[in-house]
Amino acid sequence: MTGFPLIIVFVLAIIAMILMISKYKIHPFISIMTISLLFGLIAGIPLVNKTGADGRVTVGLANVIGQGFSGIFTSIGIVIILGALIGNILEKTGAAVKLADIMIKLVGKKNPVLAVELMGWVVSIPVFCDSGFVILNPIRKSMAQRTGVSSAAMTVGLAAGLHLSHVFIPPTPGPIAAASTLGIGDNLLLVMGIGTICSIAPIIAALYFAKWVGKRITTPEDELVDTSKSYEDLVKEYGKLPGGFMSLAPIIIPVLLMATASISNMAKYKGALADVIVFLGTPIIALAVGTIFAIFLLKGADKLGDFYDITNDTLKTVGPILFVTGAGAVLGKVISSSDMVNYITEHATVLSSMGILFPFLLSAILKTAQGSGTVALTTTAGIVAPLLPVLGLDSPVRTALACAAIGAGAMTVSHSNDSFFWVVTNFGSLDIEKGHKTQTLGSLITGVVGFLSVLVLSFILH
């Protein structure tokens, strides 16, 4: 099948995939793989490799699926694992709390909503936003009690900060996987830089929204006195928090290594030293070095004996993400192997006019429909990857902008089918109605403002 009928089949396939995941509760891996197989069959991809009269080999559907799935593991699997492992160690050693403490001291206790928002933003760069909220929630409650600021405002601020870096900034697995699928997995520093810039306006928007909603919504926490866990109590649970440098090192050292490698490449340095710099700046190696610093954190906390269990728990957590990411890559490979891309390229006027809006809208639709930001990130990246030239997003910078646009969509919106929604509402003492007025509306605002930031940057960067 080819032409416009194939486009209709593709749209129906995406709708079917969303229904399978959201309504019928079929696991995203099974849903995406099933749709990939069916779409490939309908699109007319041959069942086995075929050699044409001109000697060109058309890859069979089974091999297309295998190539799509294995490709993502080759390029980014280890990076996702190491990034999650670093985050887990930061959580177990109290380094995440230390990072939050640093941010509070930088911002000041007179700006509690901004402080809690920024500490969430920092902590969620390596730590999943769900875990980050659980880790930082005692600090949020204690700060709300000390300052008299609305509990709802503090909840919105923390949730927004966590959510923003979770969808925008590697080494969180979702942005890493999306960047790899889009073909810029070796240029994570660019993705991190653009993601950071695109976070600024949403952080400000979330701050004002948190203060606004805090005047209108109360929670049971606002009526409690001296019942929340204090910061000092939280610190005692860890024994002694690690130092500031050691807490930052697992995150900042990989960033510096990747930055140095990028500078070396741009300057076109040659020689053995340049080779070593580029080697250390490769995302896999840079995060491996970050993991070594994280192990030093474990040793300093006298928890080196827990390293096996922490690694095991990390692999259990990352496994589903890797498989869903692989399934998203399969869908992208099947799409690129069909005739749909050629047809779209030949009739690209409408789609090209959408440009950066297309990945945002597709990601937002997937996020809203099925709940998982990671699924929205990886699946959208798989669909968009073969269309980047048509959309005018095939330069490294514009591909990174497309990754950020997908990230903005992946937080638009968080509601009752999103696990993070329930973490925020349950730990923030919000009922479901107030959850929709705070977390759902807040994620809509930050997602849209995040995309507007991407849009503005797209007019400046090429």
Buried (B, 14 or more C-beta within 10 A) or exposed (E): BEEEEBBEBBEEBBEBBBBBBBEEEBBBBEBBBBBBBBBBEBBEBBEEEEEEEEEEEEBBBBBBBBBBBBBBBEBBBBBBBBBBBBBBBBBBBBBBBBBBBBBBEEBEEEBBBBBBBBBBBBBBBBBBBBBBBBBBBBBBBBBBBEBEBBBBBBBBBBBBBBBBBBBBBBBBBBBBBBBBBBBBBBBBBBBBBBBBBBBEBBBBBBBEBBBEBBEEBBBEBBEBEEEBBBBEEBBEEBEEBBEBEBBBBBBEBBBBBBBBBBEBBEEEEEEEEBEEBBEBBBBBBBBBBBBEBBBBBBEBBEBEEBBEEBBEBBEEBBEBBBBBBBBBBBBBBBBBBBBBBEBBBEBBEEBBEBBBBBBBBBBBBBBBBBBBBBBBBBBBBBBBBBBBEBBBBBEBBBBBBBBBBBBBBBBBBBBEBBBBBBBBBEBBBBEEEBBBBBBBBBBBBBBBBBBBBBBEBBEEEE
